[in-house]
Amino acid sequence: DKVLTRHSPVIWNVGYLAELYWDGRSKSLEAQATAAWAGGNMGVGNENLEKKAAEIAAIAGYKTQFDTVFPGEGVTPTTIVKALSAYERTLVCDDTAYDKYAKGDAKALSDEQKKGLDLFMGKAACVTCHAPPHFSTAYGGPQGTYYNVGIGTKDKKEEEVDVGRAKVSNQPTDWAAFKVPTLRNVAKSAPYFHDGSVAKLEDAVRVMAGGGYPNKNLSPLLVDRKLTDGEVKQLV
């Protein structure tokens, strides 16, 4: 086992994303699944995918299912990632208390939660990047949205910083910028940010509402919103 440099992204509603990974380097779920399977995460290697598919095909239950779903193809590296991606597209979160409230159930949120929603949409300006219904602008078009909020830059030399999106785009304006994550089921997805550096949701809110961490490429969207402790708790 080895510790990876990035926290596993949340995959709720992942089927709606145009670009995958924190830096958007994969353009489809199938490409992402292949990359993770063959690459550093699982370490199978592109040259060994056929061999691994043959091992799966040797398991009777899988062979039967693949022959049924993919007639004439059976178990191959391609059909395996198609099956994985089809499953991931079922991981849909769309029936929370917020969703009920948005559909007209005024009692779905408590008074404190409604105040938090007002802050989210107003003074705290969370909605700028975490817009409903997916609570991330990364879901809103053919390309994700990537911002530098200072995570991973604090107390580090420039050459030690994970450059994020810049490695994909080769644009200096993307230095240390990462995809805006969805906030769906956010209370269940600690730790937070691309490096998993913040353990508690309240602390993550304080970082973002407080203006992030200063660095050479901090997004101008990040400013101190001057929230009180009570307002932070309402947001949480």
ChimeraX attribute file (.defattr): number of C-alpha atoms within 10 A of each C-alpha:
attribute: neighborCount
match mode: 1-to-1
recipient: residues
	/A:1	4
	/A:2	5
	/A:3	7
	/A:4	10
	/A:5	10
	/A:6	14
	/A:7	16
	/A:8	16
	/A:9	19
	/A:10	17
	/A:11	18
	/A:12	19
	/A:13	18
	/A:14	23
	/A:15	20
	/A:16	17
	/A:17	21
	/A:18	18
	/A:19	25
	/A:20	23
	/A:21	21
	/A:22	23
	/A:23	24
	/A:24	23
	/A:25	17
	/A:26	18
	/A:27	15
	/A:28	18
	/A:29	24
	/A:30	19
	/A:31	18
	/A:32	19
	/A:33	18
	/A:34	21
	/A:35	19
	/A:36	15
	/A:37	18
	/A:38	17
	/A:39	13
	/A:40	11
	/A:41	13
	/A:42	10
	/A:43	12
	/A:44	16
	/A:45	15
	/A:46	14
	/A:47	9
	/A:48	13
	/A:49	18
	/A:50	14
	/A:51	14
	/A:52	16
	/A:53	17
	/A:54	15
	/A:55	11
	/A:56	17
	/A:57	19
	/A:58	12
	/A:59	10
	/A:60	10
	/A:61	10
	/A:62	14
	/A:63	15
	/A:64	14
	/A:65	14
	/A:66	20
	/A:67	14
	/A:68	12
	/A:69	13
	/A:70	16
	/A:71	10
	/A:72	9
	/A:73	12
	/A:74	20
	/A:75	25
	/A:76	19
	/A:77	19
	/A:78	16
	/A:79	17
	/A:80	20
	/A:81	18
	/A:82	18
	/A:83	14
	/A:84	14
	/A:85	19
	/A:86	14
	/A:87	11
	/A:88	16
	/A:89	15
	/A:90	12
	/A:91	13
	/A:92	14
	/A:93	15
	/A:94	14
	/A:95	9
	/A:96	12
	/A:97	15
	/A:98	19
	/A:99	16
	/A:100	15
	/A:101	15
	/A:102	14
	/A:103	10
	/A:104	10
	/A:105	12
	/A:106	13
	/A:107	11
	/A:108	17
	/A:109	18
	/A:110	11
	/A:111	12
	/A:112	15
	/A:113	17
	/A:114	18
	/A:115	15
	/A:116	21
	/A:117	19
	/A:118	15
	/A:119	19
	/A:120	20
	/A:121	16
	/A:122	12
	/A:123	14
	/A:124	24
	/A:125	19
	/A:126	21
	/A:127	17
	/A:128	15
	/A:129	18
	/A:130	21
	/A:131	19
	/A:132	19
	/A:133	17
	/A:134	20
	/A:135	19
	/A:136	22
	/A:137	23
	/A:138	25
	/A:139	25
	/A:140	17
	/A:141	12
	/A:142	12
	/A:143	15
	/A:144	21
	/A:145	21
	/A:146	24
	/A:147	22
	/A:148	29
	/A:149	25
	/A:150	21
	/A:151	24
	/A:152	21
	/A:153	21
	/A:154	13
	/A:155	8
	/A:156	9
	/A:157	8
	/A:158	13
	/A:159	7
	/A:160	10
	/A:161	15
	/A:162	20
	/A:163	21
	/A:164	24
	/A:165	26
	/A:166	18
	/A:167	16
	/A:168	13
	/A:169	14
	/A:170	11
	/A:171	10
	/A:172	13
	/A:173	16
	/A:174	22
	/A:175	22
	/A:176	27
	/A:177	28
	/A:178	25
	/A:179	24
	/A:180	22
	/A:181	25
	/A:182	24
	/A:183	18
	/A:184	22
	/A:185	12
	/A:186	14
	/A:187	13
	/A:188	10
	/A:189	16
	/A:190	17
	/A:191	18
	/A:192	21
	/A:193	22
	/A:194	24
	/A:195	17
	/A:196	17
	/A:197	15
	/A:198	17
	/A:199	13
	/A:200	13
	/A:201	19
	/A:202	16
	/A:203	14
	/A:204	19
	/A:205	19
	/A:206	20
	/A:207	18
	/A:208	21
	/A:209	20
	/A:210	16
	/A:211	19
	/A:212	22
	/A:213	18
	/A:214	15
	/A:215	15
	/A:216	12
	/A:217	17
	/A:218	23
	/A:219	20
	/A:220	10
	/A:221	16
	/A:222	21
	/A:223	17
	/A:224	14
	/A:225	14
	/A:226	14
	/A:227	16
	/A:228	9
	/A:229	11
	/A:230	11
	/A:231	17
	/A:232	18
	/A:233	16
	/A:234	19
	/A:235	23
	/A:236	19
